[in-house]
Amino acid sequence: MIVLLDEPEAWSLMMLISAVAVDNADLSDEGKEAIRRWRSERGEGSPLLADLTEELNRALNAYIDAQFTRRVKNKGWYETVRR
């Protein structure tokens, strides 16, 4: 399975996660401001958002691959299998 987010989807995910962190986490005012600044640097169409999108896709797919790949012992040998 492969998951590929496009930039608008990555932007939406970033906005949701950062909003939850700012609103619900027990952060200092400086921490909240740092998150807001980080978020504003990654506006729609920015090169930093493109980098974030690539990193998100890489991390999501690595996690999915790890979940579906297992090492099993078969007749005394270990082999990597996919579920």
C-alpha positions in Angstrom: 0.0 0.0 0.0 1.3 3.5 -0.9 -0.1 6.7 0.5 0.7 9.9 -1.3 -0.5 13.2 0.1 -0.5 16.2 -2.2 0.3 19.7 -0.9 -3.2 20.8 -0.1 -3.7 17.6 1.9 -0.4 18.0 3.8 -1.3 21.6 4.5 -4.7 20.6 5.9 -3.0 18.0 8.1 -0.4 20.4 9.3 -3.0 23.0 10.1 -5.2 20.6 12.0 -2.3 19.1 14.1 -0.8 22.5 14.9 -4.2 23.9 15.9 -4.8 21.1 18.3 -1.4 21.5 19.8 -1.8 25.3 20.2 -5.3 25.0 21.6 -5.1 21.9 23.8 -1.5 21.2 24.8 -0.1 22.8 27.9 2.4 25.0 26.1 4.0 28.3 27.1 3.1 31.4 25.2 6.5 31.2 23.5 5.9 27.6 22.5 2.5 28.5 21.0 4.1 31.5 19.1 6.9 29.2 17.8 4.3 26.8 16.4 2.3 29.6 14.8 5.5 31.0 13.2 6.5 27.5 12.0 3.1 27.1 10.5 3.0 30.5 8.8 6.3 29.7 7.1 4.7 26.8 5.4 1.9 28.5 3.6 0.2 27.1 0.5 2.5 27.0 -2.5 5.7 27.6 -0.4 8.9 25.5 -1.0 8.9 24.6 2.7 5.4 23.1 2.3 6.7 21.0 -0.6 9.5 19.7 1.6 7.0 19.0 4.4 4.8 17.1 2.0 7.7 14.9 0.9 8.8 14.2 4.5 5.2 13.3 5.5 4.8 11.0 2.5 8.2 9.3 3.3 7.3 8.9 7.0 3.8 7.6 6.4 4.9 5.1 3.8 7.8 3.9 6.0 5.4 3.3 8.9 2.9 1.4 6.6 5.7 -0.7 5.2 6.9 -1.6 8.7 3.4 -2.7 9.7 3.0 -5.0 6.7 6.5 -6.4 6.6 7.3 -9.2 9.1 10.2 -11.6 9.7 9.0 -15.2 10.0 10.8 -18.5 10.5 10.1 -21.0 7.8 11.9 -24.4 7.9 14.7 -23.1 10.0 15.2 -20.0 7.9 14.1 -16.4 8.5 12.5 -14.6 5.7 10.8 -11.3 5.2 7.1 -11.5 4.2 4.4 -9.0 3.4 0.9 -9.5 4.8 
